[in-house]
Amino acid sequence: MGLTNNHPPPETQAQPPEIIELTMEVHRRLLAQLYAPGEFRSGPLFGSRNSGVRRITQASRGVPPGLISNDSGAFHLDARYVLGLSDILTDSDSEIDWVGHWLIAPHGHLGSVQEHLDWMRQAQTQALADEDIFLLTLGREEESVEYRAFILQGQRVTNVPVVFLPAQEK
């Protein structure tokens, strides 16, 4: 699902992600999705690339607000909606690009290691994750919310650390 104004990143941006930075606004948006009832929920993540750092500044659903998918799969996307959204975001800010995809399992379940590997393979099959585009999951573990991010390195799935930016930084 390439962006219409996507161009090859400069060499300093082409490095695979080594750390994922989330703004507090993105954290709030994803928490709202976590606590919403339903099956799998997912969508694209937009932000910037700087060497091995991916700064996530926008998170969206994969379907328009109010639309309930009949697809029970983990990664349902409305291609027209996501492409339109990506055009709006990238036209208004040349630093923004599609950099990842988020996923929440039914009932906010965090998921086992094996489930994460399965989700990553599904994302790869649907061209939603590769060596540059990561998969971010979140779920509830006892009393806390946990984020996990994964990237493909060759055929190996690798964990990428997730950190939160202070509220004033964007």
Buried (B, 14 or more C-beta within 10 A) or exposed (E): BEBEEEEEBEEEBEBBBEBBBBBBBBBEBBBEBBEEEEBBBBBBBBBBBBBEBBBBBBBBBBBEEEEEBEBEEBBBBBEEBBBEBBEEBBEEEEEBBBBBBBBBBEEBEBBEEEBBEEBBEBBBEBEBBEEBBBBBBBBBEEEEBEBBBBBBEEEEBBEBEBEBBEEEEE
